Amino acid sequence: MTAAPAIVTARDLTCTLGGRRVLDGVSLDVAPGEVVVLVGPSGAGKTTLLRTMNGLETIDGGDLLVAGEPMGYRVDSTGARRDLPRRILTKRRQEIGFVFQHFNLFPHMTALENVWHAPVRVRKTPRSIAIPQAEALLARVGLADKADSRPNKLSGGQQQRVAIARALAMKPQLMLFDEPTSALDPEMVGEVLDVMRELAADHMTMVVVTHEMGFAREVADRVVVMDAGKVVEIAPPAALFANPQHVRTQAFLSKIL
């Protein structure tokens, strides 16, 4: 059987921000249904790599395809690279869910409204369809009883679960998580990771930046170690944690485990 095309294909990516090379020749594939966890020290380029996958940062060089389409740029008839028109970039982003460190919920909307708002406004889904789907998603993340609550009445963990439901409401092909538990009190971390474990069990394609090594061990198909804008090692978690090959991986793991 022929393997399904990769959801993400990155080849020799470079990205410069504020005069600093933040990504330096990064290559990575993410297969459909795969969970890839990005780890490494602060400043390694993990979040920037994630943001390029959603067009929030623009690459300087290399190639980046998401669901088979260039992300953030196009190549014209002369072979020159051009920025994507905003309407096309917006359309491509509809296929990608992004869960940030901070929840970014609309404070004037209830949890339910936060979830059904984008499908109605962006995808033009009728409310009669979007609202029951949003109710089902809140139930999926364990918040059926919080549908009418506004964000200021929810705990941090509950707000992040609403944010996950909101991203899922767009029925994305790819889910990106940028340290989704880093802003939470320790007792709230588990409830968010449990939702992410369920998404992984349902074969959602996920790329996750996290410092939660237990989650990486348990859920990741592959762990990608980054340092100074480069990918230094990629391996299944069992192999990576038991026998890291690269000296930078060894140094990083020795500090956090």
Summary of the structure (lengths in Angstrom):
residues: 257
radius of gyration: 18.5
end to end distance: 39.7
largest distance: 56.0
contacts: 813
relative contact order: 0.16
helix: 39%
strand: 25%
